[in-house]
């Protein structure tokens, strides 16, 4: 049985029979494309011409210069009308009434009445002026003829010729005839040129006022490049802000809306102007529209700053020159001036420049410091610049913990007595112990100052960079207390709080740098304990309030509106240690950046001011204290003290060594070991200073004898 195989796929190359005749297939050419209709080609050509950039530029230029002339005429006509009528005074009255300033309205009304009275007096004078003018003309003509005839008589007498009497008169007539001929010659061309000169004058007025729509203005003006800030521009920007009460008030004011503005003052790389808002408009309504206001002023948002001065219903606008804030500022004076020194008490650190371009210097005397912001925005550089300046005061001591640990603070080797570098939990523990040691140092200073109020201590700066790691450290000590956290059980939190509470009295100051603040990594009590608070760019307004406080943010401080990555090193500072314009709660500072090599050179100058500092790389708690020497130290100049008082002072000197295990019995045993013991005085156990000094002398003598043997 045979099977028929049916192929479902057609072969692409069918078999060919060699004997089969060759078949040539002739493929005709494709038909020519249908011609594009003339109207389509014409439309495309017209579209190309109309949309070409040259055409747009030409249309803008024609429209601009035509509108300059037309609107220049309107401006001149308005000025002439204002000069002849009381329209200006009426607008001022409406402006004052819209602003709720009744005193100003009454003053302008009085000026209007005086203007109308003077105008009425001039019009009454015009009724009598024709007669007076005719009389004056007749008298003037007669006097002139008489003078000319008298001059002719003098000439006739001098020349002995009677005809010279009329010579001056004839010369005057000839001169008048010459003037008439000149006028006849010039009159025709003047009639033709005069209108062009008038149009040119109107164009000049319109071009100075830029009296044309925005789309018709040149590209550099449309893009805001170099556009000057004028009262009319500021008023228009406020009118178009989208605040109905403000828009309606400005419309009622007419062109006199500029009366809301104070003088526009040059302020560094921009201008500054105070705006008194009309009644019914709140300052926060303008603050909330910062981006729209900036765009109305043809600026970027970061180029306009809005603050609230002390005057009621007033906002202060600082408007940067276009692109000026993107230009770098100069190097730090610490780098350029190798002779610069520092003074902790009276000096001010050169930190950078404010928006006006003036030097921004800050006092660090007895002020705790907090610098915060997002990561990689210049926080460490800003902190280090202050520390490098202060290091040029040889009396200042530094304890530093760098919890980033990439060498930013390595230049302080040989300057800082403690330098901890590293990001691990062990480094956070060491940083916590360093701050706790600072608390013990502070307590000892307070106790010493209580005994001797005249004593002066060297300033101690306790600096923790990346402090958020210390707050977030999960480790716990042997007593089960956490090193990190924001509760009363947290060792780092409580140590910082104690320094904030009492440290400035004995010049123990806490400096902290932290990033991306939250309630967890920067507790409220800690951030509010800093006297100087500075913030780089942060993510939200709530973080700005954490960094600077609600008062500063409500008054216009806006680190959350800085540009991440573009505004590196730009700080918003709230502190009484830096000059802040009157009525403001903060100031924006563009800080100097000091690179590693210049920082090392400045650090070398700081080391030369010191006798040599052995920098500890960790807090060493293994060193045994000399208890007998410590007893002598806490006694001071007192001839005797009660044992309870001695124990209290020992605990303040070193709580970890002289803790609860130190009792009266242990103190007695210490003295008996060296041949002395506490005695009673009036029924109370006391320690005599002479006995302790004798015990020290005996111990030293025994040590010397042992060494000799």
Residue pairs with C-beta under 8 A, 6 or more apart in sequence:
49 55
60 215
60 216
60 217
60 218
63 212
63 213
63 216
64 212
64 216
64 217
64 218
65 203
65 207
67 206
67 211
67 212
67 213
67 216
68 202
68 203
68 206
68 207
68 211
68 212
69 199
69 202
69 203
69 206
70 202
70 206
71 206
71 209
71 211
71 212
72 201
72 202
72 203
72 204
72 205
72 206
72 207
72 209
72 211
73 202
73 206
74 211
75 205
75 206
75 209
75 211
76 201
76 202
76 205
78 255
81 87
82 88
86 112
86 115
86 116
88 256
89 108
89 109
89 111
89 112
89 115
90 112
91 253
91 254
91 255
91 256
92 104
92 108
92 256
92 259
93 105
93 108
93 109
93 112
94 252
94 253
94 254
94 256
95 252
95 253
95 254
95 256
95 257
95 259
95 260
96 102
96 103
96 104
96 105
96 108
96 259
97 105
97 252
98 249
98 250
98 252
98 253
98 278
98 279
99 249
99 253
99 259
99 260
99 276
99 278
99 279
100 278
100 279
145 169
148 168
148 169
148 172
149 165
149 166
149 168
149 169
151 168
152 164
152 165
152 166
152 167
152 168
152 169
153 165
155 164
155 165
155 167
155 168
156 162
156 163
156 164
156 165
158 164
205 211
206 212
209 232
210 217
210 221
214 222
215 222
220 226
220 227
221 227
221 298
222 298
223 298
224 297
224 298
224 299
224 322
225 322
225 323
226 321
226 322
227 233
227 298
227 322
229 264
229 271
229 273
229 297
229 319
230 264
231 258
231 261
231 264
232 255
232 258
233 297
234 258
234 261
234 264
234 273
234 275
234 297
234 317
235 250
235 257
235 258
235 260
235 261
236 296
237 293
237 296
237 297
238 246
238 250
238 257
238 260
238 275
238 286
238 293
238 296
239 246
239 247
239 250
239 251
239 257
240 247
240 292
240 296
241 247
241 286
241 289
241 292
241 293
241 296
242 289
242 292
243 281
243 285
243 286
243 289
245 278
245 280
245 281
246 277
246 278
246 281
246 285
246 286
249 278
249 279
249 280
249 281
250 257
250 260
250 278
253 259
253 260
260 275
260 276
260 277
260 278
261 273
261 274
261 275
261 276
262 273
262 274
262 275
262 276
263 273
264 271
264 272
264 273
265 271
265 272
265 273
267 318
267 355
267 356
268 353
268 354
268 355
268 356
268 357
268 358
269 320
269 321
269 324
269 325
269 327
269 355
269 356
269 357
270 303
270 318
270 319
270 320
270 321
270 324
270 355
270 356
271 318
271 319
272 316
272 317
272 318
272 319
272 356
273 316
273 317
273 319
274 309
274 311
274 314
274 315
274 316
274 317
275 286
275 314
275 315
275 316
275 317
276 311
276 313
276 314
277 283
277 286
277 313
277 314
277 315
279 313
281 313
283 308
283 313
283 314
283 315
284 554
286 293
286 306
286 315
287 306
287 308
287 315
287 556
290 301
290 304
290 306
290 558
290 561
291 301
293 304
293 306
293 317
294 300
294 301
294 303
294 304
295 301
297 304
297 319
298 322
299 319
299 320
299 322
301 561
302 325
302 561
302 562
302 563
302 566
302 567
303 319
303 320
303 322
303 324
303 325
304 317
304 318
304 319
304 320
305 317
305 318
305 355
305 556
305 558
305 588
306 315
306 316
306 317
306 556
307 315
307 316
307 318
307 555
307 556
307 581
307 583
307 584
307 585
307 586
308 314
308 315
308 316
308 554
308 555
308 556
308 583
308 584
309 315
309 316
309 581
309 582
309 583
309 584
310 582
310 583
311 583
316 556
316 581
316 583
316 584
318 355
320 355
325 355
325 567
325 590
326 566
329 352
329 353
329 590
329 592
330 592
331 592
331 598
332 350
332 385
332 592
332 593
332 594
332 598
333 340
333 350
333 592
334 340
334 350
334 385
334 388
334 389
334 392
334 592
334 594
334 598
334 602
335 592
335 594
335 598
335 601
335 602
338 605
340 389
340 392
341 392
341 393
342 349
342 389
342 390
342 391
342 392
342 393
342 396
343 393
344 364
344 365
344 390
344 393
344 395
344 396
344 459
345 365
346 365
347 363
347 389
347 393
348 361
348 362
348 363
348 577
349 361
349 362
349 363
349 364
349 385
349 386
349 389
349 390
350 359
350 360
350 361
350 389
350 592
351 360
351 361
351 362
351 382
351 385
351 386
351 578
351 589
351 591
351 592
352 359
352 360
352 569
352 571
352 589
352 590
352 591
352 592
353 359
353 360
353 589
353 590
354 360
354 587
354 588
354 589
354 590
355 588
355 590
360 573
360 578
360 579
360 587
360 589
360 590
361 578
361 579
362 386
362 532
362 573
362 575
362 577
362 578
363 577
363 578
364 386
364 390
364 509
364 532
364 577
365 577
366 504
366 507
366 509
366 531
367 504
367 509
367 531
367 532
367 575
367 577
368 499
368 500
368 503
368 504
368 509
368 510
368 511
368 529
368 530
368 531
368 532
369 383
369 386
369 509
369 510
369 511
369 512
369 530
369 531
369 532
369 534
370 511
370 512
370 513
370 514
370 526
370 527
370 530
370 532
370 533
370 534
370 547
371 379
371 382
371 383
371 512
371 513
371 514
371 534
371 535
371 536
371 571
372 379
372 513
372 514
372 515
372 517
372 522
372 527
372 533
372 534
372 535
372 536
372 538
372 546
372 547
373 379
373 515
373 516
373 535
373 536
373 537
373 538
373 547
373 559
373 571
374 515
374 516
374 536
374 537
374 538
374 539
374 564
375 515
375 516
376 568
377 536
377 537
377 564
377 565
377 567
377 568
377 569
378 536
378 568
378 569
378 570
378 591
378 593
379 465
379 513
379 514
379 515
379 536
380 404
380 408
380 465
380 513
381 569
381 591
381 593
381 594
382 534
382 536
382 569
382 571
382 591
383 463
383 465
383 511
383 513
384 408
384 409
384 594
384 599
385 591
385 592
385 593
385 594
386 511
387 398
387 400
387 412
387 461
387 463
387 511
388 411
388 594
388 599
388 602
388 603
388 606
390 396
390 461
391 398
391 412
391 415
391 602
391 603
391 606
392 602
392 605
392 606
392 609
393 459
393 609
394 606
394 609
394 610
395 458
395 459
396 458
396 459
396 460
396 461
397 416
397 417
397 458
397 459
397 460
397 461
398 412
398 415
398 416
398 417
398 418
398 460
398 461
398 463
399 416
399 417
399 418
399 434
399 437
399 438
399 460
399 461
399 462
399 463
400 409
400 412
400 416
400 418
400 419
400 420
400 463
400 464
400 465
401 418
401 420
401 427
401 430
401 431
401 434
401 435
401 463
401 464
401 465
401 470
402 408
402 409
402 419
402 420
402 421
402 422
402 465
402 466
403 420
403 422
403 423
403 427
403 428
403 431
403 464
403 465
403 466
403 467
403 469
403 470
404 423
404 465
404 466
405 421
405 422
405 423
405 427
407 421
408 465
409 416
409 419
409 421
409 465
410 419
410 421
411 596
411 599
411 600
411 602
411 603
412 419
412 603
412 615
413 419
413 615
414 603
414 607
414 610
414 612
414 613
414 615
415 603
415 606
415 607
415 610
415 613
415 615
416 613
416 615
417 613
417 614
417 615
417 616
418 434
418 615
418 616
418 619
419 615
419 616
419 617
420 427
420 430
420 431
420 434
420 617
420 618
420 619
421 427
421 617
423 466
423 469
425 473
425 474
425 475
425 483
428 469
428 470
428 473
428 475
428 483
428 484
428 492
429 473
429 475
429 483
430 618
430 619
431 464
431 470
431 492
432 470
432 473
432 483
432 491
432 492
432 495
433 619
433 621
434 462
434 619
435 462
435 464
435 492
435 495
435 496
435 499
435 510
436 491
436 495
437 619
438 460
438 462
438 495
438 499
438 503
438 508
438 510
439 495
439 498
439 499
440 652
440 653
440 654
440 655
440 656
441 460
441 508
442 498
442 499
442 502
442 503
442 506
442 508
443 652
444 652
444 653
445 457
445 506
445 507
445 508
446 502
446 505
446 506
447 649
447 652
447 653
448 455
449 455
449 457
449 505
449 506
451 636
452 636
457 506
457 507
458 507
459 507
459 509
460 507
460 508
460 509
461 509
461 511
462 499
462 508
462 509
462 510
462 511
463 511
463 512
463 513
464 470
464 510
464 511
464 512
464 513
465 512
465 513
466 513
466 514
466 515
467 512
467 513
467 514
467 522
468 514
468 515
468 516
468 517
468 521
468 522
470 483
470 484
470 492
471 484
471 485
471 486
471 490
471 492
471 493
471 514
471 520
471 521
471 522
471 523
471 526
472 484
472 520
472 521
473 482
473 483
473 484
473 492
474 482
474 484
475 482
475 483
475 484
476 482
476 483
477 483
477 491
481 489
481 490
481 491
482 489
482 490
482 491
483 490
483 491
483 492
484 490
484 492
484 493
485 492
485 493
486 493
486 519
486 520
486 523
486 526
487 493
488 494
493 523
493 525
493 526
496 510
496 512
496 526
496 529
497 525
497 526
497 529
499 508
499 509
499 510
500 510
500 526
500 529
500 530
501 529
503 509
503 510
504 531
510 529
510 530
512 526
512 530
514 521
514 522
516 538
516 539
516 543
517 527
517 538
517 543
517 546
517 547
518 543
518 546
519 546
522 546
524 546
527 533
527 546
527 547
528 549
531 575
531 576
531 577
532 573
532 574
532 575
532 577
532 578
533 547
533 548
533 549
533 552
533 573
533 574
533 575
534 547
534 548
534 571
534 572
534 573
534 574
534 575
534 589
535 544
535 547
535 548
535 557
535 559
535 571
535 572
536 559
536 562
536 567
536 568
536 569
536 570
536 571
537 559
537 560
537 562
537 563
537 564
537 567
537 570
538 544
538 547
538 559
538 560
539 560
540 560
541 553
541 558
541 560
543 560
544 553
544 557
544 558
544 559
544 560
544 572
545 553
547 559
548 557
548 559
548 572
548 574
548 586
549 574
551 585
552 572
552 574
552 585
552 586
555 584
555 585
555 586
556 584
556 585
556 586
557 572
557 574
557 585
557 586
558 572
559 571
559 572
562 570
562 572
569 590
569 591
569 592
569 593
570 588
570 589
570 590
570 591
571 588
571 589
571 590
571 591
572 586
572 587
572 588
572 589
573 586
573 587
573 588
573 589
574 585
574 586
578 587
578 589
579 587
580 586
580 587
581 587
594 602
607 613
621 656
625 654
625 657
627 670
628 670
628 674
628 692
628 695
628 696
628 699
629 696
630 650
630 653
630 654
630 658
631 646
631 650
631 667
631 670
631 671
631 687
631 692
632 689
632 692
632 693
632 696
633 653
634 641
634 646
634 649
634 650
634 653
635 641
635 646
635 687
635 689
635 692
637 689
638 689
639 688
639 689
639 690
640 681
640 686
640 687
640 688
640 689
641 649
641 686
641 687
642 684
642 685
642 686
642 687
643 664
643 667
643 668
643 678
643 685
643 686
643 687
644 664
646 667
646 687
647 658
647 662
647 663
647 664
647 667
650 658
650 662
651 658
651 659
651 662
664 678
664 685
667 678
667 687
668 677
668 678
671 677
671 678
671 687
671 691
671 692
671 695
674 695
674 696
674 698
674 699
675 694
675 695
675 698
676 691
676 692
676 694
676 695
677 691
678 685
678 686
678 687
679 685
679 686
679 688
679 691
680 686
